[in-house]
Amino acid sequence: MRLTCVACHIINLTTFFVRHEQIYIVRNNFKIKSTQKNILQFSKRILLLLSIMLSVSTSRGHLLYKLCSSSSPHNSHSLLSSSNHKDSMAPCIDTFRTCKPQLSHEDNSRFCYMNLFRPVHLPSRAPITNSLDGGDVWLKMLEEAKSDVEQEPILSSYYHASITSHPSLGSALANILSVKLSTLTLPSNTLFEMFISVLEESPEMVESVKQDLVAAKERDPACLSYVHCFLSFKGFLACQAHRIAHKLWSQDRKILALLIQNRVSEAFAVDIHPGAKIGKGILLDHATAVVIGETAVVGDNVSILHGVTLGGTGKQCGDRHPKIGDGVLIGAGTCILGNITIGEGAKIGSGSVVLKDVPPRTTAVGNPARPIGGKENRRMVDKVPGLSMDQTSYLTEWSDYVI
């Protein structure tokens, strides 16, 4: 009797699981091993076995059988290999009732059990296409993850959940952001579904993600690998979360965009308004206390260190934030205020307060910031500062500073 009650309870729970199959799959689609992707079909087969165990030939067993065989009519031929479902069910039920297996040369009951667990491919969410794969960077990340796990086997589960179980860079990114930004009332599966939908709609966004990874690997000597940046660099993660928030903002889904901004600010201590426009190849080095306002524009291949503010000068509305050109380097603790332009390839020294336009390929330092060499004899920057990350060479050209 107890066994019957337990089995009935399991049936109820499993029925709930089947009826909510989409929620379960969405939550775990990219978090389980590829060999377990047919777990829904497995649960339907469990229903069949439980109905057989209970020897129910009346309403409950019949309903369970109908649930299993008709919930996916286009796959009914895969659930049981026999063309006649009732015929293939009968020897199974009879075997359990009599406890005397009906063996024969063909052994129909055994055939039934074997086919009950045969893998069947259900139609599911369309996988992310190769356009979201991130190319060579994603392949390199998989190699790095494998190498890391060989060195530190204790990380195998973490790396599997974060990297190796995912079909693409976009999927892995959606997963790690959903985990990092989730709360008790904002579960990770909800965030994952939102993030992956945005990434699927915008494959160019994943290309920007790839270039941000390359930027961190090439410009930051503390970055050990692409995987290291992807899992551990909060500046990188904050930037990618902003890209998704900006997409939502441009679609007039402003409440969701602002929610992501708030969670990024709380989780990473980086505050980027979803209205801000940010290019690709961006490095937010350390990133703590970076603030970027709503109408700010940041070009490509820009490097920004911690404590940088791209803000306004008061409470005026409209276009009120800085415009940063391509290849700019902004040192730590810098404030760039107002609707001003930092020219392409310019360099802003650490701790500067910039209130006026900075011409291209010049270095500005101080409070208020002034160009090196003055207005008439500006020292031009030879290399792209945003790529070279050279923050101190101007000192020898500008002063006789010694200790």
C-alpha positions in Angstrom: 0.0 0.0 0.0 2.8 2.4 0.9 4.6 1.6 -2.3 1.4 2.4 -4.2 1.0 5.8 -2.5 4.6 6.7 -3.2 4.3 5.7 -6.8 1.1 7.8 -7.2 2.9 10.7 -5.7 5.7 10.3 -8.1 3.2 10.1 -11.0 1.7 13.4 -9.9 5.1 15.1 -9.6 6.2 13.7 -13.0 2.9 14.8 -14.6 3.6 18.3 -13.3 7.1 18.1 -14.8 5.8 17.1 -18.2 3.1 19.8 -18.2 5.8 22.3 -17.4 8.4 20.9 -19.8 9.2 24.3 -21.4 10.1 25.9 -18.1 12.4 23.0 -17.2 14.1 22.8 -20.6 14.6 26.6 -20.8 16.2 26.6 -17.4 18.5 23.6 -18.0 19.0 23.5 -21.8 22.6 24.7 -21.7 23.4 23.5 -18.2 23.2 19.7 -18.6 25.3 17.3 -20.5 24.5 16.9 -24.2 23.7 13.3 -23.5 20.8 14.4 -21.2 19.0 16.7 -23.6 16.2 14.2 -24.0 15.3 14.2 -20.3 11.7 15.2 -21.2 11.3 12.1 -23.2 12.8 10.1 -20.4 10.2 11.5 -18.0 7.4 10.4 -20.3 8.8 6.9 -20.3 9.0 7.0 -16.5 5.2 7.7 -16.6 4.7 4.6 -18.7 6.7 2.4 -16.3 4.9 3.7 -13.2 1.5 3.0 -14.8 2.7 -0.5 -15.5 4.0 -1.0 -12.0 0.7 0.1 -10.5 -1.0 -2.4 -12.9 -3.7 0.2 -13.6 -5.9 -0.8 -16.4 -8.6 1.7 -15.7 -8.9 5.5 -15.8 -5.5 6.5 -14.2 -3.3 4.2 -16.3 -5.3 5.0 -19.4 -4.9 8.7 -18.9 -1.1 8.3 -18.2 -0.7 6.3 -21.4 -2.6 9.0 -23.3 -0.5 11.7 -21.8 2.7 9.9 -22.8 1.7 8.9 -26.3 -0.4 11.9 -27.4 1.5 14.9 -25.8 3.8 14.8 -28.8 1.8 13.2 -31.6 4.5 13.8 -34.3 6.9 11.8 -32.1 4.6 9.0 -31.1 6.3 6.5 -33.3 9.5 7.1 -31.4 8.1 6.5 -28.0 7.4 2.8 -28.7 8.9 1.2 -31.7 5.9 -1.0 -32.4 3.4 0.4 -34.9 0.6 -0.6 -32.6 1.1 0.9 -29.2 -1.6 -1.1 -27.4 -0.2 -4.3 -28.6 3.3 -3.5 -27.4 2.0 -2.3 -24.1 0.0 -5.4 -23.4 2.8 -7.9 -22.8 4.5 -5.4 -20.5 1.4 -4.9 -18.3 0.6 -8.6 -18.4 4.1 -9.4 -17.3 3.9 -7.2 -14.2 0.5 -8.5 -13.3 1.3 -12.2 -13.4 5.0 -11.8 -12.3 5.7 -14.4 -14.9 7.6 -13.0 -17.9 6.2 -14.2 -21.2 9.5 -15.1 -22.8 9.7 -16.3 -26.4 12.1 -16.4 -29.2 11.1 -12.8 -30.1 10.6 -11.8 -26.4 8.1 -9.1 -27.0 8.1 -7.8 -23.4 11.8 -7.3 -23.4 11.5 -5.6 -26.7 9.0 -3.2 -25.1 11.3 -2.4 -22.2 14.3 -1.8 -24.4 12.4 0.6 -26.7 11.0 2.4 -23.8 14.5 3.8 -23.1 15.7 4.2 -26.6 16.9 7.8 -27.2 14.4 9.9 -29.0 15.1 13.4 -30.4 12.4 15.9 -29.5 12.0 19.2 -31.4 13.4 21.9 -29.0 14.6 25.4 -29.1 16.6 26.2 -32.2 20.3 26.2 -31.3 22.3 29.3 -31.5 23.7 29.4 -35.0 27.4 29.6 -35.8 27.1 33.4 -36.2 27.0 33.5 -32.4 29.9 31.3 -31.9 32.6 34.0 -31.6 34.9 32.2 -34.1 38.4 31.3 -33.1 38.0 33.0 -29.7 35.3 30.5 -28.6 37.3 27.6 -29.8 40.3 28.9 -28.0 38.2 29.2 -24.8 37.2 25.6 -25.0 40.8 24.6 -25.3 41.8 26.8 -22.3 38.9 25.4 -20.3 40.1 21.8 -21.0 43.6 22.7 -20.0 42.5 24.4 -16.8 40.5 21.5 -15.7 43.4 19.1 -16.3 45.5 21.3 -14.0 42.7 21.8 -11.4 40.2 19.0 -11.5 38.3 20.6 -8.7 37.0 23.2 -11.2 35.6 20.6 -13.6 31.9 21.2 -12.6 32.3 24.9 -12.6 33.9 24.9 -16.0 31.4 22.5 -17.4 28.5 24.7 -16.2 30.1 27.9 -17.4 32.0 27.0 -20.6 32.2 23.5 -22.0 28.5 22.5 -21.8 27.5 25.5 -24.0 27.2 25.3 -27.8 28.4 28.9 -28.4 29.9 32.0 -26.9 26.5 33.7 -26.8 25.0 30.9 -24.7 27.9 30.8 -22.3 27.7 34.6 -21.9 23.9 34.6 -21.3 24.5 31.9 -18.7 27.2 33.6 -16.7 25.5 37.0 -16.7 22.2 35.4 -15.6 24.1 33.7 -12.7 26.0 36.8 -11.7 23.0 39.2 -11.8 20.3 36.9 -10.4 18.6 37.4 -7.1 16.0 35.5 -5.1 13.2 37.4 -6.8 14.9 37.6 -10.2 15.9 34.0 -10.9 18.7 33.1 -13.3 16.5 31.2 -15.7 14.4 34.3 -16.3 17.5 36.4 -17.0 19.0 33.7 -19.2 15.9 33.5 -21.4 15.9 37.3 -21.8 19.7 37.5 -22.5 19.8 34.7 -25.0 16.9 36.1 -26.9 18.7 39.4 -27.3 21.9 37.8 -28.4 20.1 35.6 -30.9 18.5 38.7 -32.4 21.9 40.6 -32.6 24.7 38.4 -33.7 26.9 41.5 -34.2 26.8 41.9 -30.4 28.7 38.6 -29.9 31.3 39.9 -32.4 31.8 42.9 -30.1 32.0 40.5 -27.1 34.8 38.6 -28.9 36.7 41.8 -29.6 36.4 42.8 -26.0 37.9 39.5 -24.9 40.8 40.1 -27.3 41.2 43.6 -26.0 41.6 42.3 -22.4 43.9 39.5 -23.4 46.2 41.8 -25.4 46.2 45.0 -23.2 46.1 43.7 -19.7 49.2 41.8 -18.6 47.2 40.4 -15.6 44.9 38.5 -18.0 46.0 34.9 -18.2 43.6 33.7 -20.8 40.3 34.4 -22.5 38.6 32.1 -20.1 40.1 34.0 -17.2 38.7 37.3 -18.5 35.3 35.7 -19.3 34.8 34.2 -15.9 36.6 36.7 -13.6 36.8 40.3 -15.1 33.9 42.3 -13.8 34.7 45.1 -16.3 34.2 42.8 -19.2 31.0 41.3 -17.7 29.6 44.8 -16.9 30.3 45.9 -20.5 28.5 42.9 -22.0 25.5 43.3 -19.7 25.4 46.9 -20.8 25.3 45.9 -24.4 22.2 43.8 -23.7 20.6 46.6 -21.7 21.4 49.1 -24.5 19.6 46.9 -27.0 16.6 46.7 -24.8 16.7 50.5 -24.3 16.7 51.0 -28.1 13.7 48.7 -28.3 11.9 51.0 -25.8 12.0 48.3 -23.2 13.4 50.8 -20.8 12.2 49.2 -17.5 14.1 46.0 -18.2 17.1 48.0 -19.4 17.2 50.0 -16.2 16.8 46.9 -14.1 19.9 45.4 -15.7 21.8 48.7 -15.1 20.8 48.5 -11.4 21.9 44.9 -11.0 25.2 45.6 -12.8 25.8 48.5 -10.5 25.1 46.4 -7.4 27.0 43.3 -8.6 30.1 44.9 -10.3 30.2 48.5 -9.0 30.0 49.8 -12.6 27.3 52.2 -13.5 26.6 52.6 -17.2 23.3 54.1 -18.3 21.6 51.8 -20.9 21.3 54.8 -23.2 25.1 55.2 -23.5 26.6 54.0 -26.8 29.7 51.9 -26.5 31.9 50.6 -29.4 33.8 47.3 -29.6 37.3 46.4 -28.4 36.6 48.0 -25.1 38.7 47.4 -22.0 37.4 48.5 -18.6 40.5 47.7 -16.6 39.6 46.9 -12.9 36.4 48.9 -13.6 35.4 49.7 -10.0 33.5 53.1 -9.8 33.3 53.6 -13.6 30.3 55.8 -14.3 29.1 56.6 -17.9 26.1 58.8 -18.5 23.1 58.4 -20.7 24.1 60.4 -23.8 27.8 59.5 -23.6 29.4 57.9 -26.7 32.5 55.7 -26.5 34.3 54.7 -29.7 36.1 51.5 -30.7 39.4 50.3 -29.0 39.0 52.5 -26.0 40.7 51.7 -22.7 39.2 53.0 -19.5 40.7 52.5 -16.0 38.9 52.4 -12.7 37.3 55.5 -11.1 36.5 57.2 -14.5 33.4 59.4 -14.8 31.9 60.4 -18.1 29.3 62.7 -16.7 27.3 65.9 -17.1 28.0 69.3 -15.5 24.6 69.8 -13.8 21.0 69.0 -14.1 20.4 70.1 -17.7 18.7 67.6 -20.0 19.4 66.6 -23.6 22.8 65.7 -25.0 25.0 66.4 -22.0 27.8 63.8 -21.8 31.2 63.3 -23.4 32.0 61.8 -26.8 35.1 59.6 -26.7 36.8 58.9 -30.0 38.4 55.7 -31.2 41.7 54.5 -29.6 41.5 56.8 -26.5 43.1 56.0 -23.2 41.5 57.4 -20.0 43.6 57.1 -16.9 42.4 56.1 -13.4 40.3 58.6 -11.5 39.6 60.9 -14.4 36.5 63.0 -14.7 35.4 64.1 -18.2 32.3 66.3 -17.8 29.9 67.9 -20.2 29.1 67.5 -23.9 32.7 67.7 -25.0 34.8 65.6 -27.5 37.9 63.7 -26.8 39.6 63.3 -30.1 40.6 60.1 -31.7 43.8 58.6 -30.3 44.0 61.1 -27.4 45.4 60.3 -24.0 44.0 61.6 -20.7 46.3 61.4 -17.7 45.2 59.9 -14.4 43.3 62.1 -12.0 42.5 64.8 -14.6 39.4 66.8 -14.8 38.5 67.5 -18.4 36.0 70.3 -19.2 36.9 71.2 -22.8 37.5 69.4 -26.0 40.8 67.5 -26.4 42.2 67.4 -30.0 43.0 64.1 -31.6 46.4 62.4 -30.8 47.2 64.8 -27.9 47.8 64.2 -24.2 45.8 66.2 -21.6 46.6 66.2 -17.9 45.8 68.1 -14.8 42.9 69.8 -13.0 41.6 71.4 -15.1 43.2 69.4 -17.9 45.6 71.0 -20.3 47.4 69.6 -23.4 51.0 68.7 -23.1 53.1 71.4 -24.9 50.3 74.0 -24.7 47.9 75.1 -27.4 50.6 76.2 -29.9 53.1 73.3 -29.5 51.1 70.2 -28.7 53.0 67.0 -28.4 51.3 64.5 -30.8 50.9 60.9 -29.8 52.6 58.4 -32.2 50.9 55.2 -31.1 47.3 54.5 -30.4 47.0 55.0 -26.6 44.0 52.8 -26.2 46.0 49.9 -27.6 49.5 50.7 -26.2 48.2 51.4 -22.7 51.2 53.8 -22.2 50.2 56.0 -19.3 53.5 57.6 -18.2 55.8 58.4 -21.2 54.5 61.9 -21.3 56.1 62.7 -18.0 59.6 62.7 -19.3 58.6 65.0 -22.2 56.6 67.3 -20.0 58.6 67.8 -16.8 61.8 67.1 -14.9 59.8 65.1 -12.3 62.1 63.2 -10.0 61.8 61.6 -6.5 
